[in-house]
Amino acid sequence: MTLAKVQIGTGTGAISSGTAGNVLNANCAVGNTVLIFLATESSAQNDVTAMTSPMGTCIPLGSIYGNVDVWCILKTTGAGKAITPTCGHSWFGVAMEVSGGPYAAVLSGAAIGNSTSPAVSIYAGPGDFVATVLTSDNALTAPGGWSDGGWAASSGYDFAYLVNGASAANLTATWSQSSGHWYILGVRLIAQAAPQGVYVKQAYSGPVFSNSGTTQKILDVPCLVGSYVIAYIATNQTGANSVTAVSSPMGTFTRLGSYTNGGTETDMEIWVCPSAASAGQTITATVPGGGAVYTSQGLEITGPVSAVNWQTPVTALGGTSMTFAVSYGAIDSAWVCGISDVPTSAPANPFVAFDGYFGLGVYGNNTWALSQGNDAAFATAGNSAMTATWPAASGRLNVVGVQILGGASADNFLPFC
């Protein structure tokens, strides 16, 4: 079936946490999909911690710094139009009902900036329904070529949507405003019945360094059972394989590789849980040695994965920029990379920084913030070669990576550091 908009609510006023509000104007039809956009009176991400609705199960898709959360009811089980969020502040929101029974709802693209032209690029497969939500410091003008959601654009909140054509494409939405910071998150409703690629469900930027044997949160919300979870672990040890064990309520993690550049760099490792046995979001790593500490970050992937391959690590001296490039030829490829030393900005669009995607936000208190000398980013795209470049005054680039083969033929690259 073709994915299509059924209705868009006019939006609520400010409502207290735990109080129901109508985000649609009329009751939804059973079996449809409902995308929910919420803003709260908080500048932090993930202010909404729970949500109930007579329409069905509400699933968090993501959050952007600037207090906008995106939730989804993939398949409604009851006719309704209201939601009841639990959050730390008052909320206001709007929802859109979509018919056609999408295979999945995933995040696809995010961007942050400070300019007069907020923009984001979203990869979409044939017939996919895509939507973007934006929060900004100032009033917004909707992007051309997209249908406007008609939210509170005059107050700096807006969303836009469209249905992709018969061919996969990278779609760009560009708003206009007078000035100011802006944050955009993209959502993709996948039309095809059996996608070959894998999809990034959530990325989390990780906690501060803590002692060996302590528990760290690597995902923002508990993963889905069956998801593929990747953990990047960095220690203060220069010996390879310095992490001797990883335990997690999600299931069994195994090491794919370790890199220390011949013992001259601190250890960087990638551990994976190919199929989460239980919902969870934490790991506990054991790192022997006096004064041993570690930090971690995580990524949850959904979709069929046929193989995982450790990629050749990269070390390069910095200069005016530090670059890591990878080529791939499959639709729905995703990759992640990070750096050390002193960058001055994150990679450009279409790369999405962990910082502004689902975690703490680049303008928040982030362990993996650029000012700390660490960053991570990923991109999803079609058949193309892509390069991530971090401008830097000086320094050294260290990257470790993973190649994930999705489905029958989709090559998915996830360089990590």
C-alpha positions as CSV (number, residue, x, y, z in Angstrom):
1,M,0.0,0.0,0.0
2,T,1.1,3.6,-0.6
3,L,2.0,5.6,2.5
4,A,-0.1,8.8,2.8
5,K,-1.0,11.5,5.2
6,V,-4.5,11.1,6.8
7,Q,-4.6,14.1,9.1
8,I,-2.5,16.5,11.1
9,G,-3.6,17.9,14.5
10,T,-3.7,21.6,15.1
11,G,-1.5,21.3,18.2
12,T,-2.1,21.7,21.9
13,G,-1.3,24.5,24.2
14,A,0.9,24.0,27.3
15,I,-0.3,21.0,29.3
16,S,1.1,19.7,32.6
17,S,3.1,16.5,32.8
18,G,0.8,13.4,33.3
19,T,-2.2,15.2,31.8
20,A,-3.8,14.0,28.6
21,G,-4.1,16.2,25.5
22,N,-5.5,15.8,22.0
23,V,-2.7,15.8,19.4
24,L,-5.0,14.8,16.6
25,N,-8.3,16.6,15.7
26,A,-10.2,13.3,15.0
27,N,-9.9,9.8,16.2
28,C,-7.3,7.8,14.3
29,A,-8.2,4.7,12.3
30,V,-7.1,1.3,13.8
31,G,-4.0,0.0,12.0
32,N,-2.5,3.3,10.9
33,T,0.7,5.0,12.1
34,V,0.9,8.1,14.3
35,L,4.0,10.3,14.5
36,I,4.0,12.5,17.6
37,F,6.1,15.7,18.0
38,L,6.5,17.1,21.5
39,A,8.2,20.1,22.9
40,T,8.6,20.7,26.6
41,E,9.6,23.7,28.7
42,S,13.2,22.3,29.0
43,S,16.3,23.0,26.9
44,A,17.6,19.4,27.5
45,Q,16.9,16.3,25.4
46,N,14.8,13.3,26.4
47,D,12.6,15.3,28.8
48,V,9.7,12.9,28.0
49,T,10.3,9.7,29.9
50,A,7.1,7.8,29.2
51,M,3.9,8.1,27.2
52,T,0.6,6.3,27.1
53,S,-2.3,6.6,24.6
54,P,-5.6,4.9,23.8
55,M,-4.3,4.7,20.2
56,G,-1.6,2.1,21.2
57,T,2.0,1.6,22.3
58,C,4.1,4.8,22.1
59,I,7.7,4.2,21.1
60,P,10.4,6.9,21.5
61,L,12.3,7.5,18.2
62,G,14.6,10.3,19.2
63,S,15.2,13.7,20.8
64,I,17.0,16.8,19.8
65,Y,18.6,19.4,22.0
66,G,16.2,22.3,22.2
67,N,13.5,20.2,23.9
68,V,11.7,18.4,21.0
69,D,11.0,14.7,21.3
70,V,9.7,12.4,18.5
71,W,7.5,9.4,19.4
72,C,5.7,6.9,17.2
73,I,2.7,4.5,17.3
74,L,3.7,2.2,14.5
75,K,0.3,0.4,14.3
76,T,-2.6,1.8,16.2
77,T,-4.7,-0.7,18.1
78,G,-7.5,1.7,19.2
79,A,-9.3,4.7,17.9
80,G,-8.2,7.8,19.7
81,K,-6.5,11.2,19.5
82,A,-5.0,11.8,22.9
83,I,-1.6,11.1,24.5
84,T,-0.5,11.4,28.2
85,P,3.3,12.1,28.4
86,T,5.4,11.9,31.6
87,C,8.0,14.6,31.5
88,G,9.9,17.0,33.8
89,H,8.0,20.1,32.5
90,S,4.8,21.2,30.9
91,W,4.4,20.0,27.3
92,F,2.7,20.9,24.0
93,G,2.6,18.8,20.9
94,V,1.1,17.8,17.6
95,A,0.7,14.5,15.7
96,M,0.3,13.2,12.2
97,E,-1.6,10.1,11.1
98,V,-0.3,8.1,8.2
99,S,-2.0,5.2,6.4
100,G,-0.4,2.5,4.3
101,G,1.2,0.2,7.0
102,P,5.0,1.0,7.0
103,Y,7.4,-1.7,7.7
104,A,9.3,0.3,10.3
105,A,9.9,3.8,11.7
106,V,13.5,4.9,12.0
107,L,15.5,8.0,12.5
108,S,17.2,9.1,9.3
109,G,19.3,12.3,9.4
110,A,19.8,15.0,11.9
111,A,21.6,18.4,11.8
112,I,22.5,21.3,14.1
113,G,23.7,24.7,13.3
114,N,23.6,28.5,13.7
115,S,22.6,30.1,10.5
116,T,19.7,31.6,8.5
117,S,19.2,28.4,6.5
118,P,18.5,25.3,8.7
119,A,18.8,22.2,6.5
120,V,18.9,18.4,6.8
121,S,19.5,15.6,4.4
122,I,17.4,12.4,4.8
123,Y,17.9,9.1,2.9
124,A,14.6,7.6,1.7
125,G,13.9,4.4,-0.1
126,P,11.2,4.0,-2.8
127,G,7.8,5.2,-1.5
128,D,9.1,6.0,2.0
129,F,7.3,8.6,4.0
130,V,9.7,11.1,5.5
131,A,9.2,13.9,8.0
132,T,11.6,16.4,9.6
133,V,11.0,18.3,12.9
134,L,12.9,21.5,13.7
135,T,13.3,23.7,16.7
136,S,15.0,27.1,16.5
137,D,15.6,30.4,18.2
138,N,13.4,32.3,15.8
139,A,10.3,32.1,13.6
140,L,10.6,29.8,10.6
141,T,9.6,29.7,6.9
142,A,8.8,26.1,5.7
143,P,11.0,24.3,3.2
144,G,10.1,24.5,-0.4
145,G,9.0,21.3,-2.1
146,W,7.9,19.8,1.2
147,S,4.4,19.9,2.8
148,D,4.4,22.0,5.9
149,G,3.0,20.5,9.1
150,G,1.7,23.8,10.3
151,W,2.9,23.5,13.9
152,A,4.1,26.6,15.8
153,A,6.5,28.0,13.2
154,S,6.1,31.5,14.5
155,S,7.5,30.3,17.8
156,G,10.4,28.4,16.3
157,Y,8.8,24.9,16.1
158,D,7.9,23.3,12.8
159,F,7.8,20.0,10.9
160,A,7.6,19.1,7.2
161,Y,6.9,15.9,5.3
162,L,6.7,14.3,1.9
163,V,6.4,10.9,0.2
164,N,9.5,9.8,-1.8
165,G,9.1,8.7,-5.4
166,A,10.0,5.4,-7.1
167,S,13.7,5.7,-6.6
168,A,15.9,5.9,-3.5
169,A,17.1,9.4,-2.9
170,N,18.8,11.8,-0.4
171,L,16.1,14.4,0.3
172,T,17.1,17.8,1.6
173,A,14.7,20.1,3.5
174,T,15.8,23.7,4.0
175,W,14.0,26.2,6.1
176,S,14.8,29.9,6.4
177,Q,14.9,32.2,9.5
178,S,16.5,35.5,10.5
179,S,19.2,34.0,12.6
180,G,19.9,31.7,15.6
181,H,20.7,28.1,16.6
182,W,18.6,25.3,15.2
183,Y,18.3,21.6,15.6
184,I,16.6,19.2,13.1
185,L,15.7,15.5,13.4
186,G,14.5,13.3,10.5
187,V,12.1,10.4,10.7
188,R,11.6,7.8,8.0
189,L,8.6,5.5,7.6
190,I,9.9,2.6,5.5
191,A,7.4,1.5,2.8
192,Q,9.1,-1.7,1.5
193,A,8.0,-5.0,3.1
194,A,11.4,-6.6,3.5
195,P,14.3,-4.0,3.5
196,Q,17.8,-5.3,2.9
197,G,19.6,-2.6,4.8
198,V,20.1,-2.0,8.4
199,Y,18.9,1.1,10.3
200,V,20.2,3.2,13.1
201,K,17.6,3.2,15.9
202,Q,19.5,5.2,18.5
203,A,23.0,6.4,19.2
204,Y,24.2,7.5,22.6
205,S,27.3,9.5,23.3
206,G,28.3,7.8,26.5
207,P,29.3,8.7,30.1
208,V,32.4,10.0,31.7
209,F,35.4,7.8,32.5
210,S,34.8,5.5,35.5
211,N,36.6,2.7,37.2
212,S,36.9,-0.8,35.9
213,G,33.9,-2.9,37.0
214,T,31.5,0.0,37.2
215,T,28.3,0.1,35.1
216,Q,27.9,2.6,32.3
217,K,24.9,3.6,30.2
218,I,25.6,3.2,26.5
219,L,22.0,3.6,25.1
220,D,19.6,6.3,25.9
221,V,16.6,4.0,26.2
222,P,16.5,0.2,26.5
223,C,17.1,-1.6,23.3
224,L,14.6,-3.8,21.5
225,V,14.9,-7.5,21.9
226,G,16.7,-8.8,18.8
227,S,18.5,-5.5,18.0
228,Y,22.2,-5.5,17.1
229,V,24.1,-3.4,19.7
230,I,27.6,-2.0,19.2
231,A,29.7,-0.7,22.1
232,Y,32.8,1.3,21.6
233,I,35.0,1.2,24.7
234,A,38.1,3.4,25.3
235,T,40.4,2.8,28.2
236,N,43.5,4.6,29.6
237,Q,45.7,1.5,29.0
238,T,48.2,1.3,26.1
239,G,48.1,-2.5,25.9
240,A,45.8,-4.2,23.3
241,N,42.8,-6.1,24.5
242,S,42.9,-4.2,27.8
243,V,39.2,-5.0,28.4
244,T,39.0,-8.6,29.6
245,A,35.2,-8.9,30.0
246,V,32.0,-7.1,29.2
247,S,28.7,-8.0,30.9
248,S,25.3,-6.6,30.1
249,P,21.6,-7.3,30.8
250,M,21.2,-7.0,27.0
251,G,23.0,-10.3,26.4
252,T,26.5,-11.5,25.4
253,F,29.0,-9.1,24.1
254,T,32.1,-10.3,22.2
255,R,35.2,-8.3,21.1
256,L,35.6,-7.6,17.4
257,G,38.9,-5.9,17.7
258,S,41.3,-3.7,19.7
259,Y,43.7,-0.9,18.5
260,T,46.6,0.8,20.2
261,N,48.8,1.8,17.2
262,G,51.5,-0.5,18.3
263,G,51.2,0.4,22.0
264,T,51.6,4.1,21.4
265,E,47.9,5.0,21.9
266,T,45.4,4.2,24.6
267,D,43.3,1.2,23.8
268,M,40.2,1.5,21.5
269,E,37.9,-1.5,21.3
270,I,34.6,-2.5,19.7
271,W,32.4,-5.1,21.3
272,V,29.1,-6.3,19.8
273,C,25.9,-8.0,20.9
274,P,24.5,-9.5,17.6
275,S,21.0,-10.1,19.0
276,A,19.9,-8.5,22.3
277,A,18.3,-11.2,24.4
278,S,16.6,-8.7,26.8
279,A,15.8,-5.0,26.8
280,G,18.7,-3.1,28.3
281,Q,21.0,-0.1,28.0
282,T,24.1,-0.7,30.1
283,I,27.4,-2.5,30.1
284,T,30.0,-3.3,32.8
285,A,33.6,-3.6,31.6
286,T,36.5,-5.2,33.4
287,V,39.8,-3.5,32.8
288,P,42.7,-5.0,34.9
289,G,45.5,-2.8,36.1
290,G,46.1,-0.1,38.7
291,G,44.1,3.0,38.1
292,A,42.3,1.5,35.0
293,V,39.3,3.4,33.8
294,Y,37.1,3.2,30.8
295,T,34.4,5.1,28.9
296,S,31.9,3.9,26.3
297,Q,29.3,4.8,23.8
298,G,26.7,2.7,22.0
299,L,24.6,2.3,18.9
300,E,21.5,0.2,18.3
301,I,20.9,-1.2,14.9
302,T,17.7,-2.8,13.6
303,G,17.3,-4.8,10.4
304,P,18.9,-8.0,9.1
305,V,22.6,-8.4,9.6
306,S,24.4,-11.2,7.8
307,A,28.0,-10.6,8.8
308,V,30.3,-8.2,10.7
309,N,33.9,-7.5,9.7
310,W,36.6,-5.5,11.7
311,Q,38.1,-2.8,9.5
312,T,41.7,-1.6,9.2
313,P,42.2,1.1,11.9
314,V,43.5,4.5,10.9
315,T,46.0,6.8,12.6
316,A,47.0,10.1,10.9
317,L,48.7,13.3,12.1
318,G,46.4,16.3,12.1
319,G,46.9,19.7,10.5
320,T,44.2,22.0,9.3
321,S,41.9,19.0,9.1
322,M,41.6,15.3,10.1
323,T,39.9,13.0,7.6
324,F,38.5,9.5,7.5
325,A,37.0,8.2,4.3
326,V,35.1,5.0,3.3
327,S,33.4,3.9,0.1
328,Y,30.4,1.6,0.0
329,G,28.0,0.5,-2.6
330,A,24.8,-0.5,-0.9
331,I,21.6,1.2,0.0
332,D,21.0,2.0,3.7
333,S,24.7,1.9,4.7
334,A,25.5,3.4,8.0
335,W,28.8,4.3,9.6
336,V,30.2,5.8,12.8
337,C,33.6,7.4,13.4
338,G,35.4,9.4,16.1
339,I,38.5,11.3,16.8
340,S,41.0,12.2,19.5
341,D,43.0,15.4,20.1
342,V,41.6,18.8,19.4
343,P,39.0,19.3,16.6
344,T,37.2,22.6,16.1
345,S,33.9,21.4,14.6
346,A,32.0,18.2,13.8
347,P,31.8,16.6,10.3
348,A,29.5,18.3,7.9
349,N,26.0,17.0,6.8
350,P,25.1,14.3,5.9
351,F,27.1,13.0,8.9
352,V,25.2,13.1,12.2
353,A,27.1,13.6,15.4
354,F,26.2,11.4,18.3
355,D,26.3,14.6,20.3
356,G,23.2,16.0,18.7
357,Y,21.3,12.9,17.6
358,F,19.9,11.0,20.6
359,G,22.2,11.7,23.5
360,L,23.1,14.8,25.5
361,G,23.5,17.4,22.7
362,V,26.6,19.2,21.6
363,Y,25.6,22.3,23.6
364,G,25.1,20.2,26.7
365,N,27.4,18.5,29.1
366,N,28.7,15.8,26.8
367,T,31.7,13.6,27.6
368,W,32.2,13.1,23.9
369,A,32.0,16.9,23.2
370,L,34.5,18.5,20.8
371,S,36.0,20.5,23.7
372,Q,37.0,17.1,25.3
373,G,38.8,16.1,22.1
374,N,36.4,13.3,21.2
375,D,33.6,13.0,18.8
376,A,31.5,10.4,17.0
377,A,29.4,10.6,13.9
378,F,27.5,8.4,11.5
379,A,25.6,8.6,8.2
380,T,23.1,6.7,6.3
381,A,23.1,7.0,2.5
382,G,22.7,5.2,-0.8
383,N,25.3,4.3,-3.4
384,S,28.2,6.7,-2.8
385,A,31.6,7.3,-1.2
386,M,31.6,9.5,1.8
387,T,34.3,11.4,3.7
388,A,34.1,12.8,7.3
389,T,36.4,15.7,8.0
390,W,37.0,17.3,11.3
391,P,38.7,20.7,11.0
392,A,41.4,21.0,13.6
393,A,44.3,23.3,14.5
394,S,46.5,20.3,15.2
395,G,46.4,16.8,16.6
396,R,46.1,13.1,15.8
397,L,43.2,11.1,14.3
398,N,42.5,7.6,15.5
399,V,39.7,5.6,14.1
400,V,38.6,2.0,14.4
401,G,35.8,0.6,12.4
402,V,33.3,-2.1,11.7
403,Q,31.7,-3.2,8.4
404,I,28.2,-4.6,8.8
405,L,26.7,-6.6,6.0
406,G,22.9,-6.2,6.1
407,G,20.4,-8.6,4.5
408,A,21.5,-10.3,1.3
409,S,23.8,-7.6,-0.1
410,A,23.7,-4.3,1.8
411,D,27.2,-3.3,3.0
412,N,27.0,-1.2,6.1
413,F,30.1,0.5,7.4
414,L,30.4,1.7,11.0
415,P,33.8,3.1,11.7
416,F,34.0,3.9,15.4
417,C,36.3,5.6,17.7
